[in-house]
Amino acid sequence: MITMINAAITNNYLKDIIFEVKDYLDDGKDVPENLFVRLVKELGVSSLLIPGVIEDETLNFEILVSDDDEKNVLPLFCDYGEFVDYYGDEPEFDPIPNNIEFYVDLLRDNGFDGLIINPANEDLFMGSDLLFEIPFSLNVEIKDNFEGYGPDKLLDIAQGVTNDSLVEFMRNDGDSFEALMIELTKANLLNVIVSDEDLSKYAVDGVISVRDSGDFTLCTTGDDESQFGILFTAKDAITQTIDDESGLHYYYQLAMFDDFMKFILQSDMDGIIINPGMDDYLISREYLLEAYGGLDYGNPSFKNAIAYAFLL
């Protein structure tokens, strides 16, 4: 079933890893390297909540002070439930989301001693000295003066994509992760957006601009327990999959795989399925995390693709 994405901050994968890490720490054991690497990767794609108030575009936030007044730490929360467990139903602070790099910068700029995640429950303390050594950022340089393809060119490309090489790889049971990543770096893939509203009224020559229609909503597939992003190798694969009787309106976009992968990971989703209902080729979250930041998927020519959707 194709659904609209739930954008709530959950970080379920991060919480599971924190539980595992805490088991080792509580037993006085060293955390295995592979588990620590998983923790770092999940932190790198997580959006954590800080208790604060924004006034005049300035974030005023709370810090926690140890009983001996020697340590100042930032309290962070994986989700709203963890936030309420600590502050109660009527907190004086708002839960404000930011990424881990933002919080590491706060530690560095203010001389704090570290951060504590989920202080009400399975809390995990990470010291500043450790966090300063972890390369969370991908350090990707983007040339802001590069214009990229315009909407007409993007539509042209979207209408013509077939990705024959990738389809052949998937249908021949290709199981090499490295080979799959190479195929994905070469592919121009498509994703689907969905709306309760008919957005065709905003279309000009088959193109809808996000500036006219407002934010796009991504289509996903799954159930109550799991949720996957979906990509397609060609326009025909989309039209064979979408539910014409749902009452919803569907449109498609060119998808930059690196941006799409980042969005799926940051949304705490379980992976990506290519051509659902046809090939059903699954790339699990574990493999996406392994690939994230490891290969250069980006093509600056497609930097504007996220701003346009096309009529099916």
N, C-alpha and C positions, 0 to 999 in steps of 0.2 A: 504494500500500500504506500502511495506517495503522500506525504504530508508536508505541512509548513513547519519550518524549524522552530524549536523552542529555544529562545535566546537566554534563558535564565542561567546564571552562573552556578555551576554545580561542582566541578573539579573532583568528580567521583574517582577517577583514576589516580589523581594525586593523593586523595585521602586513603585509598587502598595501599599505596606505596608507603605512606607515612605510618600506617598500622604495622606494615612489615618491618620498617626501619626501627620503630619503637620496640618491637619484640626483641630485636638484637640488643638495642641499647639498654632495655630494662633487665636483660639477662647478663649485662656486663660484657657483651661480645662486640667485636668489631663488625661494622656493617660491610657485607661483601661488596667488592668493587662493582660488580654488575648491577646490584641493587642501587648503589649510590649513583651510578650513571643513569639508571632509569629515573631516579628521583630528580636529578639535575635536568633531564630532558623534559619531564612533566612540568617542573617549575618554569622552564623556559617558554612553555606554551600556555601557562595558566594565567588567569586573571583573578587576583586575590583582592579581598575587601579590606580596606583600612577604615577604622573609626575616625571620622573627621567631619568638618564643616567647611564649606567653600564660601568665603566672603570676599567680595571685590576681586574675584578670580584668583584668590589665594587659598590654598589648602591649609587649614588649621587642623592638626591631627593630635591624637592622644599618644603618649608614650607610657610604658609601664616601668616602674622603678623598683628594683629589688629591695628586700627588707633592710639591707645594710646600706642602701642608698649608693651603692657602688656601680650598679649596672642599669643602663637605660636601654630598653628594647622596644621595638615596634611590634604591636599586636596585629596579626593578620588572620584572615578567616577564609576558609575555602568556599563557604556558601552562607546564605542568609540565616539558615538554621543554626550554624555554629556561632554566628554573630549574636543571635538572640539568646542562645544558651549562656553567653558570657555577660551580655548587657541587659537582658530582660526585654519585655515587650514594648517598653517605652524608653528607649535609649536617648541620651542627650546628644549622641553623635549619629551621623548618617553613615551607612555602609557604602564606601566609595571604591569602585574597582580601578585597579591599575596593574600593570605587568611587573614582573620581578625586577627588571632593570630599573624601573622607576624607584622601587623600594631600596635597591642597593645604592642608588644615587643619594637617596635620603640619608641612609646610614653614613655614607662617605661625607656628605656635606655637613652633617650635624654631629659627627663624632660619636654616634650611638654604638652600642656594643653588639648589636645583633637584632634578630627578629624571632618572634615566637608565633608559630602557626597553630590555630585552634586552641587557645589557652584554656578553654573550659573543659576540653575532653582529652583526646589523644594528642597532647601538645608536643610540638617539635621545635626545639631551639636550634638556631643556626647562627654561629658567631660571625661578626663582620670580617674577621681575618680570613675565614674560610670563604665567605661569599665574594670577597674582593678578588679571589683567585679563580673564580669560576667564569668562563667566557660564555655568558648567556646570549650575548648579542651575536647575530650573524655577520655584522659589519658589512652589509651590502650597500655599496654606494650607488645612488640614483642620480643621474644627471637631470636636474629639474628643467634645464633648457631644451631637452629633447622632447619634441612634440608627440611622437608616436602616430600611429595610424588614426585617420579620422573615421567617422561612423560609416560612411559609404564603403570604404576599403574593408573595414571589419565585417560588414554585412556580406560583402563579396566573398571573403575568406570563409565565413561561417557557412554560407550556402554550399560551398564546394568541398568541405572537408570530408574525407572518407577514412583516413587512418588505416589503410589496408594492411600495412605491415604490423601494426599493433593488433588488429583483429586476428590476423593469421597467428600471431604469437599466442594470443589468448585461447584460440580454438585448437591449437596444437598442444595444449597442456604445458605450455612453457612454464617451468618452475624455477628458473634462474632469477634470483632477485636482482642481480646486477644487470642482466639482459632486459628485465622489465623496466628498470630505471632508465636505461638507454632508450628504450622505445618511448617512454613517457617524455623524455627530453626532446624527442623529435616530433611528438604529436601536437596537433591543434585540436583540443577537445572541447566539448560543449557541455554547459550545464543549463538547468531549467529553473526559471523563477515562476512563482505562482501568485495570483492575486484574487481576492474576492471581487475586485472591481475590474471592469473591462478597460484595459489600458490602451486599447487600439485607438481611442480618441486622441491619444497623445502622439501617435505614430506619424512620422513624416517619411514617405517613401519606404515604409516597412521598418523604420527604426524608431525606437522609443528611448528618449533620453531621461536619465534619472533626475535631471534638473527640472523636467516637466512633470513627471509622474510621482516623484517622491521615492523614498528608499525601496529597493527591490527586496523580495522575500525569497530565500532559497528553498527549492524543493529537496526533501529528504525522503528516505524510505526506512521502514523499521516498525517496531511495536513499542509497547510500554517498557520493555527491558533493554532495547538497543536501538540505536539510530545511526544511519549511514548517509553520508553524502553520495550523490549520484552524478556520474559523468557519462557522456555519450560520445561515440566515435563518429556519428553522422546524424544529420537532421532526420533521416528516415527512421533511425533507431528511437528517436524521441517520439515521433508520431505513432509508432507501433506500441508504445508503452503507456502514454498518458491516458487518463480516464476521462473520456468525453462526457460522461454522465455525472460527473462530480459536481457540476455547477460552478467550478472554479475556472479561472482563465490562465492559460499557460503561454509562456514565451521562452525564448532561449538566448543564450549568450555564448561568446567565446570564453573559455576558461583558461587562465594561466595556471598551470598545475601547481607551481610553488605557492601562489596566493591561495588557491583552493585548498591545498593540503594544510597550509597554516590555519585557515579558517576552520577546517574540520577539527584539527587538534585543539585549537583555542576554544572551540565550542563543546569540548569534552565528548565528542562523538566517537563511535566505535571503529570507523574506517570509511573506506570509499568502495562503492560498487560501480563497475563500469558496465554499461548496457544492461540495467536490471530488466528482468523478464525475458531476456534473450541470452546473452552470454553469462550474466550474473557473475562477473569476474570480481572477486573480493580482494581488496588490499587492506589488511588489518591495521589497526592503530599501531600495533607493535612495529610493523614494517614502515609505516609512515614516520614514526619517531626516529627510526634508524636512518631513514633517508633525509629527514628534515635538516637542512643546512649542509648536507654532505655533497650535493650536486647542484650545479647551476642550471636551473630550469628556465630562469627568467629571460624573456626577450623584450627589451625596452620598446620595441615597435608596438607591442600589445598593451602598453601601460594604461590606455584609455578603455580597454575592453570592459572593465567592470561598470563603466558609466552608461553602457548601452545594452538594450535588449531588442530582440527582433521578433516580428510576427511569424508564427508557424504556418 
